[in-house]
Amino acid sequence: MYSLWRAWSLEPERALAYIWIMAKIEIYTQSWCGYCFRAKKLLESKGAPFTEIDLGVEDRTQEMIQRSNGGRSVPQIFIDGKHVGGCDDLHALDTAGKLDPMLRGVAS
């Protein structure tokens, strides 16, 4: 997980965006997964801190399946406890302009 210290090491415009990220972001991943890499890169590009749960290190697969209502593929992404889906879903939210408000904790 990123810390507030990370915000000060970024360019000013990215640091400001980082500070305004209020949502709790959790992402279930596997180290070999290209979609997981893409999803994490999108979140990192927005300066969004997230908790990564690597299923290859810590087997919490059943927890992920239960939380995602049966989702078995990775990544499975949660913002403020709400299941938003996988990588394509995260990118679709971004394209639609809905991701940034969610990251700031202002979207329903």
Backbone hydrogen bonds, N-H to C=O, Kabsch-Sander energy under -0.5 kcal/mol:
donor,donor_aa,acceptor,acceptor_aa,energy
6,R,3,S,-1.0
7,A,3,S,-0.7
7,A,4,L,-0.8
8,W,4,L,-0.9
8,W,5,W,-0.7
9,S,5,W,-0.7
9,S,6,R,-1.1
10,L,7,A,-1.0
15,A,11,E,-2.8
16,L,12,P,-2.1
17,A,13,E,-1.5
18,Y,14,R,-2.4
19,I,15,A,-2.2
20,W,16,L,-1.4
21,I,18,Y,-1.3
22,M,20,W,-0.7
22,M,103,L,-1.4
23,A,103,L,-2.3
25,I,23,A,-0.6
26,E,78,F,-2.6
27,I,51,T,-2.5
28,Y,76,Q,-2.6
29,T,53,I,-2.5
33,C,30,Q,-1.6
34,G,32,W,-0.6
37,F,33,C,-1.7
38,R,34,G,-2.2
39,A,35,Y,-2.5
40,K,36,C,-2.6
41,K,37,F,-2.3
42,L,38,R,-2.0
43,L,39,A,-2.1
44,E,40,K,-2.9
45,S,41,K,-2.5
46,K,42,L,-1.1
46,K,43,L,-0.5
47,G,44,E,-1.6
48,A,43,L,-2.7
51,T,25,I,-2.9
52,E,50,F,-0.6
53,I,27,I,-2.9
53,I,51,T,-0.5
54,D,52,E,-0.7
55,L,29,T,-3.0
55,L,53,I,-0.8
57,V,54,D,-1.4
58,E,54,D,-2.8
59,D,57,V,-0.5
60,R,58,E,-1.4
64,M,60,R,-2.2
65,I,61,T,-2.7
66,Q,62,Q,-2.4
67,R,63,E,-2.7
68,S,64,M,-2.3
69,N,66,Q,-1.3
70,G,65,I,-3.3
76,Q,28,Y,-1.2
77,I,85,G,-3.0
78,F,26,E,-3.0
79,I,82,K,-2.4
80,D,24,K,-3.5
80,D,78,F,-0.5
82,K,79,I,-1.9
84,V,77,I,-2.7
84,V,82,K,-0.5
85,G,77,I,-1.0
90,L,86,G,-2.3
91,H,87,C,-2.5
92,A,88,D,-2.3
93,L,89,D,-2.3
94,D,90,L,-1.9
95,T,91,H,-2.7
96,A,92,A,-2.2
97,G,94,D,-1.3
98,K,93,L,-2.6
99,L,93,L,-1.2
102,M,98,K,-1.3
103,L,99,L,-2.5
104,R,100,D,-1.7
105,G,102,M,-1.2
106,V,101,P,-2.6
107,A,101,P,-0.8
